[in-house]
Amino acid sequence: MLYVSTRGNAPPRRFTDILLEGLAPDGGLYVPEDYPKADLASLRGKSYSELAHAVLAQFMDDLPDLKRIVGSTYTKNIFGTDDITPLKTLEPGFHLLGLSNGPTLAFKDIAMQLLGNLFESILKKERTTLNILGATSGDTGSAAEHALRGKRGIQVFMLSPHGRMSPFQRAQMYALQDPNIHNLAVKGVFDDCQDLVKQVNADRAFKSKHRIGAVNSINWARVAAQVVYYFKGYFSATEEDDQEVAFAVPSGNFGNIYAGYVARAMGLPIRKLILASNENDVLDEFFSTGRYRVRKNVQETSSPSMDISKASNFERYVFDLVGRDGARVRDLYRRLDSRGEFDLPRPDGEFVSGRSTHADRLRTIKQVYDRFGVMIDPHTADGVKVGLEHRQPGVPLLCLETALPVKFSQTIREALGRDPERPKRLESLETLPQRFTVIERDPDAVRRYIEDHA
């Protein structure tokens, strides 16, 4: 398997060559030269670990110890269940796909636990070190830090928007005392954090000198790992390999739902990918109108992990929309940088979208709890609300549960008048000492911190 850049000015490379890099040298994102095709009949009935190996081996075919790495990642000890991503049927044809059983109670654990083990394996072989630079709106950071804490040869520098995450999310990150974990609270919003990561990565001399790697979903391994649970969810909800399904996905950075797009390209019978936006509805506007318009001000909402205006993974989808023309992608993103928007013909086919507000998610959380006795978090509620709006008779609807309710207790109390259940190991999380550094929205400040602490 070879990988090419969405901006067309980087040579094709193998998986192990792009794993530690993140962005391509031309500023684009790596994508497979071709999407492999899946044999559904041969995949049905496999355990999660077996399924993950079968799917990932097509993307990571130059990694000889992949089976061992996958086997040590997807275990009951880490995810609390042999199913890893259990399916909960609320009523016939309406399901929740549980993606939040990992160490930080969010779907990001599924890919991040694998990524940490992949990094460790490669660095051990190369006898070298890596400095991870990432950005988070809430869940990516804690998942990355818990996957990489204490790993030899790895330093983690995680940017987060100062004061913009839930208290639980902040504590999951800032309470870590491991010396290889560095939390930088940026005076800005998530888009600013993401821009800083890209600006530092664009400094090729600095990136090379300090061996800067990525854990955000700009890293292809993250996307590939997420493709697996679309197959797992499909097999859990169907009995025949020609049954079409729909997936409803709350989306801010377009990585989670893009993995579903890849699964569909591999042959998974997905009738619709249903994208749910919150009040920061950049993606819903695009799929409704064909206009991609970055917001000048990102709203702070009760589904904070989706408070994003620039969806980094969207570039991978745009690359396919324009016929994999790297020059066209470069032109569009230059226009985005200068004008804040671009237009493309409104895409028809696999995606539909919708918008959910604070009032919507409160109502949805209460309706799901009253009707099914199941508590869902605000992001999952966005997905359920929009998913039900696009539900079609005879087509099973799988809503991706992206986090556990305990991460957003304030909103759950507002919706239900009670606190969500909390794992015993996390009972006093917010009272633990927290360690972080507030920095300006300045790439030089990030570079200086890395130089001082790497």
Beta strands, then each sheet from edge to edge (+ up, - down):
strand 1: 3-5
strand 2: 30-32
strand 3: 87-91
strand 4: 94-98
strand 5: 130-135
strand 6: 154-161
strand 7: 181-186
strand 8: 212-213
strand 9: 245-250
strand 10: 270-277
strand 11: 291-293
strand 12: 341-343
strand 13: 351-355
strand 14: 397-401
strand 15: 437-439
sheet 1: 1+ 2-
sheet 2: 3+ 4- 14- 9- 10- 13-
sheet 3: 8+ 5+ 6+ 7+ 15+
sheet 4: 11+ 12-
end
